[in-house]
Amino acid sequence: AIITRELSKAGAIAGYDLVLTITNAIPEFIAYSILSKYILHGQIYLAKLRAAQPHLNSEELGNCFAVVPPPDEQEVIVRFLDKKTAEIDALIAVKRELLGLLKEKRQSLITHAVTKGLDPNVKLKPSGIEWLGEVPEHWAVIQLKYAVTFQRGHDLPSDVREMGDIPVVSSAGINSWHNKAVAKGPALVTGRYGTIGTFQLINQDYWPLNTTLYSIDLRDNDVRFLWYMLHNLKEIFLINSIKSAVPGIDRNDLHPTLVAVPKTLEEQRSIADYLDTETEKLDRLS
């Protein structure tokens, strides 16, 4: 018997296994045959077309045709595929490790720039915040609401949306378009419910949905610097989201958070320019 646990990876219905009895063939060869696009992927496609609750069953899969060479050739094919898929799996593992390291490097780069600045010789002072540590002496340590003020988004049912060029922004980013804006760009949007701890920089007028918090006052700060600064507050947003049974955040919980901000737009823009360049380099490697 063979259990095809790869169904969920291939996009089939997760949570079920199919058990097939193999005769007149090497089970491993049939396993590879089933996982080919000609059999499994074709059956998945048909299953999704024919039912509101897609499903596969062993009879349907068993009735599929497969090309079966002689046993000795099956063994050669299985050994070849075992070797090649193991090599590919190893490359995927290395790639995932590299992506993880690049992600850590990216966040470390942002954290250092938005908390220590770009001058390695700058004088530092205690921020009074354990997780923030020391910050440049000439920076202001203020509550988040004095760096950027957020407001809850607005309802916009899908049946009243009209085609236009105004982005409709959800907690996960732009998800549709409308013909009317209720907020001006450039601005920052983050998830209030749904996707929490991600931050969108919207450069044009837009419609923030009710699942979001959006900036209504940048307090004369550079929007790109603030966007990078918010990336360093992701954990604070996530921690505040788990205070209730239904994960979500309230601006009143976030606004008192202490942050460090350069007092001049020139320095904020220099930091944002630097991070634009350096993060783009890292992104090209991923």
Backbone bond lengths (Angstrom), bond angles and torsions (degrees), N, CA, C in turn:
res aa  C-N    CA-C-N  psi(-1)  N-CA   C-N-CA  omega(-1)  CA-C   N-CA-C  phi
1 A - - - 1.460 - - 1.516 109.13 -
2 I 1.309 115.85 153.34 1.460 120.99 178.33 1.517 109.18 -134.33
3 I 1.306 117.41 133.40 1.466 121.61 179.57 1.523 107.85 -108.17
4 T 1.287 117.58 119.91 1.463 121.92 -175.39 1.517 110.52 -89.24
5 R 1.316 116.23 82.05 1.460 121.21 -179.38 1.530 111.82 -76.73
6 E 1.318 117.39 -5.36 1.448 120.32 -179.44 1.524 112.40 -80.58
7 L 1.326 117.64 -1.16 1.464 119.96 -176.82 1.518 112.09 -57.51
8 S 1.329 116.96 -45.15 1.456 119.31 -177.66 1.524 111.42 -65.59
9 K 1.334 118.34 -35.51 1.455 121.12 178.18 1.525 110.65 -65.38
10 A 1.323 115.92 -32.59 1.468 119.71 -176.53 1.517 112.35 -84.74
11 G 1.318 117.27 -1.17 1.458 119.74 177.70 1.510 113.41 98.88
12 A 1.323 117.11 12.33 1.459 120.15 178.15 1.513 109.75 -82.36
13 I 1.310 115.79 -172.31 1.452 120.32 -176.43 1.521 108.37 -78.58
14 A 1.322 115.72 118.85 1.458 120.21 -178.18 1.517 110.30 -73.11
15 G 1.335 115.07 152.10 1.454 119.41 173.50 1.521 114.08 101.00
16 Y 1.315 118.21 -1.66 1.454 120.83 -179.57 1.524 109.44 -130.97
17 D 1.352 116.22 147.89 1.454 122.92 173.25 1.519 108.27 -117.00
18 L 1.313 115.77 149.10 1.451 121.36 173.59 1.526 107.70 -110.03
19 V 1.325 116.95 132.13 1.462 122.36 179.52 1.513 108.13 -110.67
20 L 1.332 116.28 120.10 1.460 121.21 -178.96 1.525 109.18 -119.43
21 T 1.312 117.02 141.62 1.454 122.39 173.75 1.520 108.72 -92.02
22 I 1.334 117.01 123.97 1.456 122.19 -174.60 1.529 109.72 -99.18
23 T 1.314 116.82 127.53 1.468 122.08 176.32 1.518 109.18 -129.69
24 N 1.317 115.64 145.45 1.474 122.18 174.84 1.531 113.38 60.21
25 A 1.316 116.99 28.87 1.452 120.38 177.79 1.522 109.35 -162.32
26 I 1.317 115.63 159.08 1.464 120.91 175.72 1.527 108.02 -77.57
27 P 1.339 118.27 125.94 1.474 120.59 -176.37 1.528 113.61 -53.54
28 E 1.349 117.30 -40.87 1.455 119.64 -178.43 1.534 111.62 -63.98
29 F 1.324 116.50 -35.20 1.470 119.31 178.21 1.519 110.37 -66.54
30 I 1.335 116.74 -42.53 1.462 120.50 179.07 1.529 110.04 -65.35
31 A 1.334 115.77 -35.58 1.462 118.69 177.92 1.523 110.54 -60.00
32 Y 1.338 116.82 -46.55 1.459 119.72 177.68 1.529 111.40 -64.07
33 S 1.317 116.35 -37.57 1.466 120.12 179.23 1.526 110.80 -62.46
34 I 1.340 115.60 -44.04 1.462 120.01 -179.02 1.524 110.68 -62.58
35 L 1.324 115.89 -36.18 1.462 119.99 -176.98 1.525 113.02 -79.97
36 S 1.317 117.48 -2.84 1.456 119.73 179.11 1.523 110.29 -72.55
37 K 1.329 115.62 158.61 1.466 120.28 -179.13 1.526 111.80 -65.55
38 Y 1.333 116.92 -21.81 1.455 119.55 -177.51 1.523 112.57 -75.21
39 I 1.332 117.56 -25.42 1.465 120.00 -177.96 1.519 110.78 -109.76
40 L 1.343 116.37 -71.58 1.455 119.09 -173.60 1.521 112.24 -61.57
41 H 1.324 117.58 -50.07 1.462 119.96 -176.03 1.530 111.01 -65.36
42 G 1.332 115.90 -35.00 1.462 118.36 176.58 1.508 111.92 -65.97
43 Q 1.332 117.02 -40.86 1.463 120.98 179.03 1.529 111.60 -67.77
44 I 1.333 116.58 -37.87 1.463 120.01 177.46 1.519 110.09 -62.51
45 Y 1.330 116.14 -43.88 1.464 120.89 179.82 1.530 110.32 -59.75
46 L 1.337 116.88 -45.72 1.463 120.16 179.79 1.526 111.23 -65.70
47 A 1.349 116.72 -38.16 1.462 120.26 -179.61 1.516 110.94 -63.00
48 K 1.331 117.00 -38.47 1.461 120.56 -179.69 1.524 111.85 -72.07
49 L 1.329 116.37 -25.70 1.457 119.98 179.61 1.526 112.67 -77.75
50 R 1.335 116.31 -33.48 1.458 118.39 -167.20 1.521 115.06 -95.67
51 A 1.335 118.66 -5.74 1.464 117.76 -175.23 1.513 111.09 -149.62
52 A 1.352 114.34 146.86 1.468 119.47 175.64 1.520 109.79 -66.00
53 Q 1.354 116.64 -32.64 1.457 122.93 175.94 1.524 107.48 -113.17
54 P 1.335 118.18 86.36 1.466 121.10 -174.25 1.520 111.91 -56.45
55 H 1.326 116.39 143.05 1.455 120.95 178.48 1.523 109.52 -154.50
56 L 1.305 115.02 156.26 1.456 122.81 173.20 1.515 108.31 -120.14
57 N 1.318 117.00 151.09 1.458 119.01 173.43 1.521 109.22 -133.62
58 S 1.336 116.06 160.29 1.461 121.01 -173.73 1.524 112.13 -65.00
59 E 1.341 118.37 -30.15 1.466 120.38 179.68 1.529 110.90 -65.60
60 E 1.338 115.92 -46.28 1.463 119.73 179.60 1.519 111.21 -63.12
61 L 1.330 115.47 -43.14 1.452 119.16 180.00 1.525 110.42 -68.50
62 G 1.314 116.09 -37.38 1.465 120.44 179.76 1.513 113.46 -67.17
63 N 1.315 117.60 -24.32 1.465 121.34 179.60 1.523 112.87 -83.53
64 C 1.331 117.21 -4.37 1.463 119.76 178.07 1.524 110.44 -71.20
65 F 1.310 116.10 151.02 1.462 121.59 178.10 1.524 109.95 -92.04
66 A 1.325 115.50 140.20 1.456 121.43 176.37 1.515 109.07 -134.05
67 V 1.315 116.95 143.97 1.462 122.38 175.54 1.521 108.02 -83.41
68 V 1.348 116.97 120.29 1.462 121.10 -174.45 1.526 109.54 -121.33
69 P 1.325 117.50 107.53 1.471 120.75 177.84 1.533 110.99 -75.83
70 P 1.318 119.04 176.28 1.469 122.04 176.91 1.524 111.37 -58.33
71 P 1.353 117.28 156.48 1.467 121.08 -176.10 1.531 114.57 -53.68
72 D 1.330 117.52 -42.88 1.463 118.55 -178.36 1.531 111.52 -64.53
73 E 1.342 116.93 -36.02 1.460 120.43 177.79 1.536 110.90 -72.02
74 Q 1.342 115.96 -33.84 1.471 119.55 175.55 1.533 109.91 -59.97
75 E 1.340 115.43 -44.25 1.463 119.62 -179.18 1.526 111.83 -62.08
76 V 1.335 115.98 -41.33 1.462 120.28 178.41 1.531 110.29 -61.96
77 I 1.330 116.40 -44.28 1.469 121.51 -179.38 1.524 110.40 -64.01
78 V 1.344 116.70 -43.67 1.463 120.88 -179.58 1.525 110.48 -62.41
79 R 1.359 116.86 -44.44 1.471 119.73 179.41 1.523 110.74 -62.34
80 F 1.326 115.90 -41.05 1.467 120.44 179.11 1.527 110.61 -62.77
81 L 1.333 116.25 -47.12 1.466 119.72 -177.98 1.521 111.63 -68.91
82 D 1.336 117.42 -37.15 1.465 120.18 176.09 1.531 110.25 -58.62
83 K 1.332 115.78 -44.95 1.464 121.13 -177.77 1.527 110.51 -66.18
84 K 1.328 116.08 -48.10 1.462 119.98 -175.97 1.530 112.19 -69.44
85 T 1.332 117.36 -41.15 1.468 118.54 178.98 1.516 111.12 -68.08
86 A 1.343 117.67 -32.41 1.474 120.10 175.62 1.522 110.15 -65.46
87 E 1.332 116.61 -40.28 1.467 120.33 177.51 1.524 110.76 -63.93
88 I 1.329 115.71 -43.17 1.466 119.82 179.38 1.517 110.80 -64.76
89 D 1.342 116.70 -42.56 1.474 120.07 178.39 1.527 111.09 -60.94
90 A 1.338 116.13 -37.80 1.465 119.86 178.98 1.530 110.15 -66.71
91 L 1.331 117.04 -40.56 1.462 120.66 177.99 1.522 111.25 -64.88
92 I 1.337 116.01 -39.49 1.463 120.28 177.56 1.527 110.56 -62.47
93 A 1.344 115.90 -41.77 1.466 120.03 179.67 1.529 110.55 -62.54
94 V 1.337 116.66 -41.80 1.467 120.83 178.37 1.521 110.08 -65.00
95 K 1.329 116.29 -42.38 1.460 120.81 179.45 1.521 110.98 -62.14
96 R 1.323 117.05 -43.16 1.462 120.60 179.14 1.519 110.82 -63.72
97 E 1.335 116.51 -40.09 1.464 119.85 178.08 1.524 110.08 -63.87
98 L 1.348 116.30 -42.13 1.458 120.48 178.86 1.517 111.14 -63.26
99 L 1.342 116.53 -43.20 1.461 120.25 178.94 1.525 111.06 -62.10
100 G 1.331 115.43 -38.33 1.462 119.22 177.61 1.518 111.71 -64.20
101 L 1.347 116.07 -42.09 1.463 120.55 179.14 1.530 110.68 -66.37
102 L 1.336 116.49 -40.25 1.459 120.19 178.68 1.527 111.19 -64.86
103 K 1.330 115.58 -38.44 1.463 120.08 177.99 1.529 110.50 -63.93
104 E 1.348 115.69 -43.16 1.469 119.80 177.73 1.528 110.67 -63.94
105 K 1.336 116.36 -42.63 1.462 121.04 179.37 1.525 110.30 -62.22
106 R 1.319 116.45 -42.78 1.468 121.20 -179.78 1.529 110.89 -60.77
107 Q 1.353 115.35 -46.89 1.458 119.08 -178.68 1.524 111.29 -67.52
108 S 1.340 116.79 -37.86 1.464 120.81 178.70 1.531 110.51 -63.76
109 L 1.331 115.51 -39.84 1.465 121.23 178.79 1.530 110.41 -62.01
110 I 1.342 115.48 -46.61 1.468 120.56 -179.71 1.528 110.42 -64.43
111 T 1.331 115.93 -46.94 1.469 120.42 -177.72 1.524 111.43 -57.39
112 H 1.329 115.86 -45.95 1.468 119.05 -177.91 1.523 110.59 -64.92
113 A 1.333 116.72 -44.65 1.471 119.93 -175.71 1.523 112.17 -66.46
114 V 1.344 117.69 -37.78 1.473 119.35 -175.85 1.522 112.73 -89.14
115 T 1.325 117.25 -1.50 1.468 118.86 176.57 1.529 112.82 -120.18
116 K 1.349 116.97 -22.21 1.476 120.45 -178.15 1.526 112.35 -121.29
117 G 1.333 118.13 -12.71 1.455 120.43 -178.45 1.519 112.28 80.00
118 L 1.331 116.79 -166.21 1.463 121.95 -175.29 1.525 113.25 -106.22
119 D 1.310 117.64 -14.19 1.472 121.47 -177.80 1.528 109.37 -88.99
120 P 1.348 118.32 111.28 1.479 119.91 -178.59 1.524 113.12 -67.82
121 N 1.333 117.60 -15.53 1.470 121.18 -177.08 1.533 112.76 -101.30
122 V 1.322 117.07 6.12 1.452 120.27 -176.68 1.536 110.29 -65.66
123 K 1.321 116.25 144.56 1.464 120.91 175.47 1.524 109.27 -74.50
124 L 1.333 116.26 136.70 1.458 121.68 -177.94 1.519 110.56 -109.14
125 K 1.314 114.73 159.18 1.464 121.23 176.10 1.528 108.28 -137.25
126 P 1.332 118.62 153.32 1.472 120.17 176.32 1.529 109.53 -64.85
127 S 1.310 115.80 134.28 1.467 119.42 179.04 1.523 111.51 -82.84
128 G 1.332 115.89 -20.78 1.465 119.92 -174.88 1.510 112.38 83.23
129 I 1.339 116.02 4.66 1.464 121.42 -179.72 1.524 107.46 -118.63
130 E 1.318 117.68 121.44 1.462 121.60 -173.24 1.525 111.89 -57.89
131 W 1.329 118.00 -46.96 1.468 120.22 -174.85 1.527 111.93 -74.73
132 L 1.332 117.34 -19.25 1.460 121.27 -177.55 1.525 111.71 -91.68
133 G 1.321 117.14 -33.57 1.462 120.69 178.47 1.516 112.59 71.00
134 E 1.331 115.85 -145.44 1.457 120.79 179.98 1.524 110.69 -83.02
135 V 1.327 114.89 146.83 1.466 121.45 179.16 1.528 108.30 -132.78
136 P 1.332 118.43 162.41 1.466 119.92 178.21 1.525 111.87 -53.71
137 E 1.313 114.68 139.16 1.463 121.34 -174.63 1.528 112.90 -59.26
138 H 1.339 116.79 -32.21 1.465 120.20 -175.65 1.532 113.13 -90.26
139 W 1.344 118.06 1.72 1.465 120.95 178.40 1.528 109.61 -83.79
140 A 1.326 115.44 157.87 1.464 121.07 176.17 1.521 109.82 -96.61
141 V 1.316 116.61 133.54 1.468 121.83 173.09 1.523 106.72 -101.90
142 I 1.316 116.05 110.48 1.464 121.73 -172.48 1.519 110.56 -136.87
143 Q 1.317 115.19 167.26 1.460 119.54 174.03 1.526 109.59 -70.81
144 L 1.320 115.36 149.06 1.465 120.67 -177.77 1.524 112.31 -54.07
145 K 1.330 117.10 -37.44 1.467 119.75 -176.81 1.522 112.57 -64.13
146 Y 1.353 117.12 -19.56 1.462 120.18 177.78 1.535 111.83 -91.92
147 A 1.341 115.28 -5.12 1.464 120.13 173.79 1.520 109.94 -101.02
148 V 1.327 115.88 -40.21 1.456 121.93 176.57 1.534 107.27 -156.97
149 T 1.314 116.39 131.61 1.459 121.61 -177.93 1.522 109.51 -105.94
150 F 1.325 115.26 131.29 1.467 120.88 -177.52 1.521 111.63 -106.31
151 Q 1.317 114.71 157.04 1.461 122.72 174.82 1.523 109.08 -140.50
152 R 1.298 115.50 153.15 1.458 121.52 178.60 1.531 110.25 -69.14
153 G 1.345 116.00 143.78 1.462 121.37 -179.22 1.514 113.24 -72.47
154 H 1.335 115.52 -173.73 1.458 122.06 -171.47 1.532 111.33 -123.53
155 D 1.329 115.18 143.39 1.468 120.25 176.69 1.527 110.41 -64.53
156 L 1.324 115.41 146.16 1.464 121.51 173.15 1.528 107.49 -155.04
157 P 1.349 117.00 83.66 1.468 119.87 -179.67 1.522 111.46 -55.26
158 S 1.310 116.21 144.87 1.463 120.60 -176.07 1.522 112.29 -62.11
159 D 1.340 117.47 -27.54 1.467 119.09 -176.50 1.534 112.79 -78.27
160 V 1.338 117.81 -6.64 1.467 119.09 177.09 1.533 111.68 -111.07
161 R 1.324 117.09 2.50 1.457 120.10 178.50 1.531 109.85 -76.71
162 E 1.316 114.87 139.74 1.458 120.57 177.87 1.525 109.41 -121.19
163 M 1.321 115.25 142.43 1.456 120.18 -175.70 1.525 111.50 -58.19
164 G 1.323 115.37 132.51 1.460 121.07 179.55 1.503 109.92 -167.36
165 D 1.332 117.39 -167.21 1.464 121.56 -178.22 1.520 112.73 -111.95
166 I 1.331 116.74 19.27 1.464 121.86 178.28 1.531 109.13 -95.05
167 P 1.332 118.52 120.68 1.462 119.27 -179.74 1.532 112.30 -69.54
168 V 1.319 115.24 136.69 1.461 122.37 172.79 1.526 106.44 -100.60
169 V 1.333 116.52 120.10 1.460 121.06 -170.17 1.523 110.32 -109.03
170 S 1.317 115.97 123.67 1.458 122.36 175.61 1.527 108.69 -101.30
171 S 1.333 116.71 -173.37 1.463 120.00 179.26 1.519 112.10 -65.25
172 A 1.337 117.10 -20.98 1.465 121.00 -179.26 1.525 112.91 -99.25
173 G 1.342 117.55 -0.44 1.453 120.39 -179.35 1.524 111.86 121.51
174 I 1.311 116.61 -164.99 1.464 121.07 -179.83 1.525 109.71 -67.38
175 N 1.332 116.49 124.73 1.470 118.57 -178.74 1.518 113.68 -122.10
176 S 1.341 117.64 -8.64 1.460 120.49 176.30 1.527 108.46 -169.10
177 W 1.348 115.23 -171.29 1.463 120.31 -176.89 1.518 109.80 -134.91
178 H 1.329 115.79 154.63 1.457 121.94 -176.83 1.535 107.93 -143.82
179 N 1.318 116.47 172.26 1.474 119.52 -178.87 1.527 113.33 -102.13
180 K 1.343 115.75 7.90 1.454 119.23 -176.91 1.524 109.79 -142.41
181 A 1.339 116.35 141.18 1.465 121.76 177.21 1.522 110.41 -110.77
182 V 1.331 116.58 148.82 1.463 120.57 174.30 1.528 110.94 -120.91
183 A 1.333 116.78 0.92 1.461 120.49 179.17 1.522 108.97 -142.39
184 K 1.314 115.79 148.28 1.457 121.13 -176.81 1.530 111.39 -101.27
185 G 1.320 115.34 143.26 1.444 121.00 173.90 1.519 110.37 -99.55
186 P 1.333 117.83 165.56 1.457 124.77 1.22 1.525 111.42 -74.14
187 A 1.317 114.92 150.70 1.461 119.16 -175.99 1.522 110.19 -156.77
188 L 1.318 114.47 170.39 1.458 121.87 179.06 1.521 109.50 -117.26
189 V 1.328 115.66 138.10 1.462 121.10 -179.92 1.519 108.45 -131.51
190 T 1.319 116.09 136.81 1.459 120.86 176.16 1.521 108.98 -137.64
191 G 1.327 116.00 162.26 1.454 120.26 -176.93 1.517 113.00 -75.02
192 R 1.315 115.92 133.29 1.466 121.79 172.23 1.527 108.74 -93.79
193 Y 1.294 116.35 -39.29 1.459 125.11 170.04 1.519 107.20 -131.93
194 G 1.323 116.29 167.16 1.464 119.40 178.16 1.514 110.41 82.47
195 T 1.324 116.42 -119.46 1.460 121.76 179.17 1.525 109.10 -81.50
196 I 1.322 115.54 109.03 1.468 121.35 -176.45 1.525 109.69 -111.46
197 G 1.325 115.96 140.47 1.457 119.92 177.93 1.516 113.67 94.19
198 T 1.340 117.21 8.67 1.453 121.05 171.59 1.526 108.16 -113.66
199 F 1.326 116.13 153.55 1.456 120.09 -172.01 1.522 109.83 -133.93
200 Q 1.322 114.89 128.29 1.461 121.03 -179.26 1.527 109.44 -105.83
201 L 1.331 115.87 136.48 1.454 121.36 173.23 1.526 106.75 -105.20
202 I 1.321 116.74 111.76 1.462 122.95 -176.74 1.526 108.56 -105.96
203 N 1.321 116.55 120.63 1.468 120.30 -173.44 1.516 114.26 -92.59
204 Q 1.326 118.05 -9.82 1.456 120.24 -178.92 1.526 109.80 -121.85
205 D 1.332 116.36 172.99 1.458 119.74 175.21 1.527 108.72 -62.57
206 Y 1.345 117.36 149.14 1.463 119.62 -169.43 1.528 110.09 -158.23
207 W 1.344 114.79 178.69 1.468 121.95 175.81 1.531 108.22 -123.57
208 P 1.345 117.66 106.63 1.465 120.20 176.30 1.532 110.43 -82.32
209 L 1.311 116.92 128.09 1.462 120.65 -178.37 1.526 112.16 -76.73
210 N 1.305 115.16 169.16 1.457 122.43 -175.96 1.525 113.28 -64.53
211 T 1.334 116.95 -17.87 1.468 120.52 178.73 1.525 112.25 -81.25
212 T 1.343 117.02 3.42 1.460 120.23 -174.67 1.521 113.26 -118.56
213 L 1.318 114.66 165.26 1.456 123.81 161.51 1.519 105.74 -113.49
214 Y 1.332 117.34 136.36 1.459 119.53 -179.05 1.519 109.78 -131.98
215 S 1.317 115.77 151.97 1.462 120.65 -176.27 1.526 110.77 -75.90
216 I 1.322 115.28 131.77 1.466 120.24 175.69 1.520 111.12 -111.36
217 D 1.340 116.03 -9.33 1.466 119.71 179.06 1.528 108.21 -155.72
218 L 1.328 115.95 116.29 1.470 121.03 178.59 1.522 112.12 -86.77
219 R 1.328 116.55 0.69 1.466 122.69 176.39 1.534 112.24 54.84
220 D 1.333 115.70 35.79 1.469 121.84 178.91 1.519 113.24 64.29
221 N 1.324 116.60 23.83 1.462 120.85 175.95 1.528 110.24 -97.99
222 D 1.333 116.05 162.42 1.463 121.17 177.67 1.528 109.09 -74.62
223 V 1.317 117.00 127.73 1.458 121.17 -174.37 1.525 111.78 -65.22
224 R 1.333 117.03 -34.09 1.463 118.89 -179.64 1.524 111.17 -70.82
225 F 1.343 117.17 -39.71 1.462 119.29 175.92 1.523 110.08 -60.40
226 L 1.333 116.39 -45.51 1.466 120.09 179.73 1.523 111.14 -60.81
227 W 1.336 116.71 -38.95 1.460 120.95 179.35 1.524 110.57 -60.71
228 Y 1.326 116.33 -45.69 1.464 119.27 177.35 1.524 110.86 -66.76
229 M 1.325 117.48 -39.74 1.460 120.81 179.49 1.525 111.14 -59.71
230 L 1.340 116.25 -39.68 1.463 119.87 179.71 1.523 112.01 -63.95
231 H 1.332 116.67 -32.18 1.465 119.07 176.85 1.525 110.97 -58.36
232 N 1.315 116.00 -31.49 1.461 120.23 179.53 1.524 112.33 -77.50
233 L 1.327 117.15 -8.71 1.468 121.95 -179.70 1.528 112.01 -104.90
234 K 1.322 117.13 9.23 1.466 120.53 -175.23 1.525 112.59 -52.87
235 E 1.328 116.56 -46.24 1.466 119.45 -177.75 1.524 111.73 -63.21
236 I 1.330 116.80 -35.04 1.471 119.95 178.34 1.525 110.29 -65.82
237 F 1.330 116.81 -40.42 1.456 120.52 176.54 1.529 110.09 -62.77
238 L 1.329 117.00 -43.39 1.463 120.64 -178.23 1.530 111.21 -66.75
239 I 1.328 116.91 -41.62 1.470 120.43 179.32 1.526 110.58 -61.80
240 N 1.331 116.38 -42.24 1.463 119.90 179.76 1.520 112.78 -69.27
241 S 1.328 116.72 -18.67 1.465 119.97 -177.43 1.520 113.24 -80.41
242 I 1.334 118.19 -13.63 1.463 120.23 -174.39 1.527 112.48 -106.68
243 K 1.312 116.71 22.34 1.467 120.19 -179.67 1.521 111.90 -77.41
244 S 1.335 117.07 -18.38 1.460 119.63 -178.52 1.523 109.27 -126.38
245 A 1.343 115.02 172.38 1.459 120.35 -178.83 1.526 111.20 -61.88
246 V 1.333 116.78 -36.39 1.462 121.82 177.53 1.527 107.61 -100.62
247 P 1.347 118.08 110.84 1.461 120.05 -177.16 1.523 112.28 -55.88
248 G 1.308 115.81 130.04 1.462 121.44 178.63 1.511 109.24 -174.54
249 I 1.324 116.96 161.64 1.458 120.33 -178.61 1.524 110.74 -124.53
250 D 1.312 114.73 150.95 1.456 122.52 178.98 1.523 107.53 -117.30
251 R 1.319 116.53 135.19 1.468 119.47 -178.10 1.523 111.66 -60.00
252 N 1.341 117.53 -29.90 1.462 120.86 -179.50 1.525 112.24 -67.16
253 D 1.345 116.70 -23.52 1.464 120.43 175.22 1.524 111.00 -79.98
254 L 1.331 116.27 -29.85 1.459 120.69 -175.41 1.521 113.21 -88.49
255 H 1.307 117.08 -35.85 1.462 121.30 -173.74 1.533 114.55 -56.40
256 P 1.328 120.25 -35.31 1.477 119.04 179.99 1.531 114.11 -74.83
257 T 1.342 118.45 -8.58 1.466 121.27 -179.13 1.527 110.67 -56.71
258 L 1.331 116.69 130.47 1.461 120.93 179.66 1.526 110.91 -81.70
259 V 1.318 116.18 134.08 1.462 122.23 178.61 1.524 108.68 -134.67
260 A 1.331 116.17 160.63 1.464 121.62 177.39 1.523 108.59 -109.03
261 V 1.318 116.51 131.94 1.462 121.69 -174.61 1.530 110.32 -135.90
262 P 1.337 118.08 130.19 1.473 119.76 172.97 1.527 109.74 -58.77
263 K 1.305 116.23 142.88 1.469 119.63 -175.56 1.523 113.03 -79.27
264 T 1.342 117.47 -18.99 1.463 119.07 -177.59 1.526 111.06 -110.06
265 L 1.326 115.67 143.94 1.459 120.90 175.48 1.517 111.15 -62.30
266 E 1.315 116.71 -34.23 1.460 120.90 -178.91 1.526 111.05 -58.74
267 E 1.337 116.76 -46.19 1.462 119.30 -179.99 1.523 111.17 -69.74
268 Q 1.325 117.03 -40.27 1.464 119.88 177.35 1.532 111.02 -58.06
269 R 1.330 116.10 -44.40 1.464 120.29 -178.73 1.521 111.71 -68.73
270 S 1.324 116.65 -34.80 1.470 120.15 177.28 1.528 110.24 -63.25
271 I 1.325 116.19 -42.83 1.463 120.68 178.75 1.522 110.08 -65.22
272 A 1.328 117.14 -43.45 1.468 120.78 179.85 1.527 110.90 -63.97
273 D 1.335 117.31 -41.89 1.470 120.94 178.16 1.524 110.87 -61.68
274 Y 1.325 115.56 -44.60 1.471 120.62 178.90 1.527 111.02 -60.37
275 L 1.308 116.41 -46.31 1.460 119.98 -178.78 1.527 111.55 -68.67
276 D 1.320 117.93 -35.46 1.466 120.18 174.58 1.527 110.42 -55.98
277 T 1.331 115.75 -47.47 1.466 121.11 -176.89 1.521 111.81 -67.95
278 E 1.330 116.80 -47.88 1.461 120.62 -174.43 1.529 112.55 -72.23
279 T 1.320 117.91 -39.52 1.467 119.27 178.70 1.529 111.37 -69.71
280 E 1.349 116.20 -30.75 1.470 119.02 176.19 1.525 110.50 -64.16
281 K 1.315 116.91 -38.31 1.472 121.02 177.14 1.525 110.65 -61.07
282 L 1.335 115.75 -44.92 1.469 119.98 179.96 1.516 111.21 -67.35
283 D 1.334 116.17 -39.26 1.460 119.80 -179.43 1.524 111.28 -63.51
284 R 1.334 117.18 -33.09 1.458 120.34 179.50 1.526 111.11 -68.51
285 L 1.314 117.45 -24.32 1.467 121.14 179.33 1.523 112.17 -81.02
286 S 1.338 116.54 -17.38 1.470 119.08 -175.42 1.518 111.90 -90.75
